[in-house]
Structure formats: structure tokens, C-alpha cells
Amino acid sequence: MSEGGEMAEQRVRWGILATGGIAAAFAADLVDLPDAEITAVASRGRESAEAFAERFGVARAYGDWASLAADEDVDVVYVATPHVAHRAAAGLCLEAGRNVLCEKPFTLNLREAEELVALAREHDRFLMEAMWMYCSPLVRRLRALVADGAIGEVRTVHADFGLAGPFPAAHRLRDPALGGGALLDLGVYPVSFAQMLLGEPDAVTASAVLSPEGVDLQTGAVLSWESGALASVHCSIVGGTAVTASVTGSRGRIDVPAGFFHPDRFVLHRDGRDPEQFAADPADGPRTSLRHEAREVMRALRAGEKESPLVPLEGTLAVLRTLDAIRERVGVRYPGEERAVLAG
């Protein structure tokens, strides 16, 4: 892998591990970036990898993960498997000396996340969770306004993400063996939004409705901080919610409309002033674009950084601690997890 100074003179060469919908969306955005090149793709089935390679003009298609991990012409691997496989897939790549961008939720639990962070540091590799919300230019603007005191001291945060379903029992969202349930697939966004603004909570309370299989169909949690701030977060796979967010401070409020994790606008309400609307710049591309996280990875690699200041590893670990705490309180465990795995 080229070091920062050398890499600044060349394209960043990507490997794509997995060939599902999110991998295809990411590849489509990479194709549009002039300083990115998709060098190789891997799947557990060669036919799937070859079809993906033909679709996106990728030179190499592997029918196993290890071959991609060993490919020295790959600078960074995007891991797009289901999250139950993130630990194995990302770990394989890190141990082989590849840098990694790993989809969210980063891992099934905190223990697995800590293992990946330890591997990245042991092998001196870059590692980042693909929390594309944090890389959105408009979300970064919102975060800066809050940090600059535009609404005063943050008092409350609300965020929700629910899908109407219904999802049959055989669907991956209801399969414990695949880390199913609303919390890890959807709840990671509201929790990450709250912690982006307030950091890791000091206390967590939660309640959930569980499926017969033992995964959460909907979960609500209240996160609290010693400062007096509270966050209410909700996720569901049995009801389509507004998918909105709001941040209220001592001197105002910010409302983010539907699709808060990839917004096209938000409204700032400041006490004594007219509301101000902030809109996405059309030059930044569609609001569903994953290019911003790809650009952040490439910027960091060229700078020789081992993690991103936009998506720091400690922040990822902090979110996993909260997700573990919520699962502990509502009684969701996945096959192979022991009680000691989950945070209390």
C-alpha cells in the first residue's frame, strides 16, 4: 500500500467485498469519482462476483474473501456484507494488510468492534465505519452550528427510523442468526445522531417489543447525560415512522425533515429570529450519495491517517456500547453471544 505522499499522486484503488445492494450503490458512486478505481470485487460465489465485475467494469473478480484481502493492488476494502459477518470480513482484510471501510452497524457487538480496532492498530492500517451520515456536508453544517452555540446548550435530541413492513419470519430483519431486529439495522442511525451531538450517554433506559424469534420489532430508548440533556430514540420494523430528527437547545431548535440521516435541508429556529432554512448544495450530488464517505476515506489515506476525524473509532465504539446496553435492557441476544459480551 502506498504511503500518504505517494498516494497523493495516484488513484485510490478499492476492493469491494460482497455484491449486494449497498455494495452496488457504493460502486456506482465510486465510478463517478475520477480519483477512485475499483480494482477487485469478491463474493462467496464466483458467479456473483463476475456479474458485479462486469456491471461496474472491475478487472478482477474473486469467489472468496481471502483472495481479495491478499491482493496487494488494493489500497482499501469496502466491506458490505451483512453486519453479522463484519468481524470476520474486516478482520481478514486488516490481518492481510488492507485498509478497511466497514458498513454499519460496524459489528454485532462491542467486543467484535474492539477486536477490529485492535487489529487495525496492530497492523497499522486505516479503519472506519461507513457511517455516511457523519460525512454528509449538510449534517456537518448542522453539527458545526450546534457546536458553535447557535441554539445554546443542547437539552434534548429526538430521532426515529421505522419501516412499515411487514417482514415475514424468514426475512433477514427477523433472523437472529443474521443479527436481525430494528435496533442494529435502523436504530444505529438515531443513536449515532444523538451521540454525534452529545457524546456517549451516562445512562440508558429502553423498552422493546420482541418477535417470536427473539429480535426486536420496535425499540424505544432514552439516553441521558449528567449535563441534564436527554435523547429519545426509536426504531421499528412494524411501522413506518416520520424518520425525522430534532435538536433543542436553551436558545433554539433545529428540525431535520424526513430522511434525517441523508437530509436535503434543515430548519434552524433561533429565539427572537425568523426561521432559517439550510439546503444541500446541488453540486454535492444526490442526498443518497455515498461519495462523501468515500472521499473522506481517500482524503485520510492520502494524508497518512489511520482513522477519520469525522468518524473516529472511539465514537464508533461508543455507539456500540450504547447499542449493547439497549439490547441488554430489552433482552436481545444473538446466537453465540454470552451474557458477558453485552455492556451493562
Residue pairs with C-beta under 8 A, 6 or more apart in sequence:
1 72
1 75
1 97
1 98
1 99
2 10
2 75
3 304
4 301
4 302
4 303
4 304
5 304
7 75
7 301
7 302
8 302
11 35
11 36
11 37
12 35
12 36
12 37
12 75
12 76
12 297
12 298
12 301
12 302
13 37
13 38
13 39
13 73
13 74
13 75
13 76
14 30
14 36
14 37
14 38
14 39
14 74
14 75
14 76
14 77
14 78
14 294
15 38
15 39
15 40
15 41
15 42
15 68
15 71
15 74
15 76
15 77
15 78
15 93
15 98
16 23
16 26
16 27
16 38
16 40
16 41
16 42
16 52
16 58
16 77
16 78
16 80
17 23
17 41
17 42
17 65
17 68
17 77
17 78
17 79
17 80
17 81
17 89
17 93
18 42
18 43
18 79
18 80
18 81
18 89
19 41
19 43
19 48
19 49
19 51
19 52
19 80
20 80
20 81
22 80
22 103
23 41
23 52
23 78
23 80
24 52
24 55
24 56
25 288
25 290
26 78
26 80
26 290
26 294
27 38
27 41
27 52
27 56
27 58
28 56
29 289
29 290
29 291
29 294
30 36
30 37
30 38
30 291
30 294
31 38
31 56
31 57
32 291
33 291
33 294
33 295
33 298
35 298
36 294
36 298
38 56
38 57
38 58
39 58
39 59
39 60
39 71
39 73
39 74
40 58
40 59
40 60
40 61
40 62
40 68
40 71
40 73
40 74
41 49
41 52
41 53
41 56
41 58
41 60
41 61
41 62
41 68
42 49
42 61
42 62
42 63
42 64
42 65
42 67
42 68
43 49
43 52
43 61
43 62
43 63
44 63
44 64
44 65
45 63
46 61
46 62
46 63
49 61
49 62
49 63
50 61
52 58
52 61
53 59
53 60
53 61
60 71
62 68
62 71
65 89
65 92
65 93
66 92
66 96
68 74
68 77
68 93
69 77
69 92
69 93
69 95
69 96
69 98
70 96
72 97
74 98
75 98
75 99
75 301
76 98
76 99
76 100
76 101
76 126
76 297
76 301
77 90
77 93
77 98
77 99
77 100
77 101
78 100
78 101
78 103
78 130
79 86
79 89
79 90
79 93
79 100
79 101
79 102
79 103
80 103
81 89
81 103
82 172
82 178
82 179
83 103
83 104
83 105
83 106
83 107
83 108
83 179
83 184
83 185
84 108
84 177
84 178
84 179
84 334
86 102
86 103
86 105
86 106
86 107
86 108
86 112
86 116
87 107
87 108
87 112
87 115
87 116
89 102
90 100
90 102
90 116
90 127
91 115
91 116
91 119
93 100
94 100
94 116
94 119
94 120
94 123
94 125
94 127
95 119
95 123
97 123
97 125
98 125
99 125
99 126
99 127
99 297
99 301
100 116
100 120
100 125
100 126
100 127
100 128
101 128
101 129
101 130
101 293
101 294
101 297
102 116
102 127
102 128
102 129
102 130
103 129
103 130
104 129
104 130
104 131
104 188
104 192
105 179
105 184
105 185
105 188
105 320
105 323
106 113
106 116
106 129
106 316
106 319
106 320
107 113
107 116
107 320
108 179
108 184
108 334
108 337
109 320
109 323
109 324
109 327
109 334
109 337
109 341
109 342
110 317
110 320
110 321
110 323
110 324
110 341
110 342
110 343
111 341
113 316
113 317
113 320
114 317
116 127
117 127
117 313
117 316
117 317
119 125
120 126
120 127
120 306
120 307
120 313
121 306
124 306
125 306
126 297
126 300
126 301
126 305
126 306
126 307
127 306
127 307
127 313
128 293
128 296
128 297
128 300
128 307
128 308
128 311
128 313
129 311
129 316
130 290
130 293
131 192
131 293
131 311
131 316
132 261
132 262
132 290
132 292
132 293
133 139
133 189
133 192
133 193
133 196
133 261
133 262
134 140
134 192
134 196
134 293
134 310
134 311
135 292
135 293
135 295
135 296
135 310
135 311
136 261
136 262
136 263
136 287
136 292
137 280
137 281
137 284
137 292
138 263
138 264
138 265
138 266
138 278
138 279
138 280
138 284
138 287
139 196
139 261
139 263
140 310
141 278
142 247
142 254
142 256
142 263
142 266
142 278
143 196
143 197
145 151
145 254
145 268
146 154
146 197
146 247
146 249
146 254
149 251
150 249
150 252
150 254
150 268
150 270
151 247
151 248
151 249
151 250
151 251
151 252
151 253
151 254
151 268
151 269
151 270
152 249
152 250
152 251
152 252
153 227
153 229
153 249
153 250
154 197
154 198
154 229
154 247
154 248
154 249
155 228
155 229
155 230
155 248
155 249
155 250
156 229
156 230
156 231
156 232
156 246
156 247
156 248
157 193
157 194
157 197
157 198
157 229
157 230
157 231
157 232
157 245
157 246
157 247
157 248
158 231
158 232
158 233
158 244
158 245
158 246
159 189
159 190
159 193
159 194
159 231
159 233
159 234
159 244
159 245
159 246
159 260
160 190
160 233
160 234
160 235
160 236
160 241
160 242
160 243
160 244
160 245
161 186
161 187
161 189
161 190
161 234
161 235
161 236
161 241
161 243
161 261
162 182
162 186
162 218
162 234
162 235
162 236
162 237
162 238
162 239
162 240
162 241
162 243
163 186
163 236
163 237
163 239
163 240
164 238
164 239
164 240
165 237
165 238
165 239
166 238
167 173
167 174
167 237
168 174
169 211
169 212
169 213
171 180
172 178
172 180
173 180
173 181
173 182
173 185
173 215
173 237
174 180
174 181
174 211
174 213
174 215
174 237
175 213
175 215
176 213
176 214
176 215
176 334
176 335
177 334
177 335
179 334
180 213
180 215
181 211
181 215
181 216
181 217
181 219
181 237
181 332
182 215
182 216
182 217
182 218
182 219
182 235
182 236
182 237
183 208
183 216
183 219
183 235
183 323
183 326
183 327
183 332
184 323
185 235
185 237
186 235
186 236
186 237
187 219
187 221
187 233
187 234
187 235
187 323
187 326
188 319
188 323
189 235
189 260
189 261
190 233
190 234
190 235
190 245
191 221
191 223
191 233
191 319
191 322
191 323
191 326
192 319
193 233
193 245
193 260
193 261
194 201
194 223
194 231
194 233
195 201
195 223
195 315
195 318
195 319
195 322
196 315
197 247
198 223
198 225
198 227
198 229
198 231
199 225
199 318
200 318
200 321
200 322
201 223
201 224
201 225
201 231
201 322
202 224
202 225
202 226
203 223
203 224
204 221
204 222
204 223
204 224
204 322
204 325
204 326
204 329
205 221
205 222
205 224
205 329
206 219
206 220
206 221
206 222
206 325
206 326
206 329
206 330
207 219
207 220
207 221
207 329
207 330
208 216
208 217
208 218
208 219
208 220
208 330
208 331
208 332
209 216
209 217
209 218
209 219
209 238
210 216
210 217
210 330
210 331
210 332
211 217
214 332
214 333
215 332
216 235
216 327
216 330
216 332
217 236
217 237
217 238
218 234
218 235
218 236
218 237
218 238
218 239
219 234
219 235
219 236
219 326
219 330
220 232
220 233
220 234
221 232
221 233
221 234
221 326
221 329
222 230
222 231
222 232
222 233
223 230
223 231
223 233
223 322
224 230
224 231
234 241
242 258
243 258
243 259
243 260
243 261
244 255
244 256
244 257
244 258
244 260
245 255
245 256
245 260
246 253
246 254
246 255
246 256
247 253
247 254
251 270
251 271
252 268
252 269
252 270
252 271
253 268
253 269
254 266
254 267
254 268
254 269
255 266
255 267
255 269
256 263
256 266
257 263
257 265
257 266
259 287
262 287
262 288
263 280
263 287
264 279
264 280
264 287
265 277
265 278
265 279
265 280
266 277
266 278
267 275
267 276
267 277
267 278
268 275
268 276
268 277
268 278
269 275
270 276
280 287
284 292
285 291
293 311
296 308
296 310
296 311
297 308
300 307
300 308
307 313
321 343
324 341
324 342
324 343
325 342
325 343
325 344
327 333
327 342
328 342
328 343
328 344
333 339
333 341
333 342
